[in-house]
């Protein structure tokens, strides 16, 4: 199914974002400055691309198709993925809240670094579960017709939203990575 391939490609972009987040949190942990705009743009990537674009397709298109094929909503792989999406949102919220106080508080800096570390680990493991378990399961339980229907739904989603979003965010992450890599 093309839809799971699209989601895995988006995972690669999200993993790149997690690498940038790791560089940001290492610099902050070492007491180095990171421009607020850099961190704000990175958190915007996780909100706008990882959550509002990528997770929205999983929650609004893939998961309902899997439920229609007989997988339970609140248990098993779907329930776990939904719970992990919520946990990810909570960690981004902690980072966003700490961002407002980074320059004035070592406690805020520590909270940001801790949340960033947890988020990086959490989302990397989440992506691995989806790639290795959930997407393979989807390819097994969805009929060819259901797969084609889901692929069309992904196409419609791309047509009604910014189809070039992955390309735009790839450029944003490249810029952020360059900004963080500079001493």
Buried (B, 14 or more C-beta within 10 A) or exposed (E): BEBBEBBEEBBEBBBBBBBBBBBBBBBBBEEEEBEEEBBEBBBBBBBBBBBEBBBBBBBEBBBBBBEEBEBEEEEEBBBBBBEBBEBBBEBBEBBBEBBEBBEEEEEBBEBBBBBBBBBBEBBBEBBEBBBEEBBEBBEEBBEEEBBBBBBEBBBEBBEEEEEEBBEEBBEBBEEBBEBBEEE
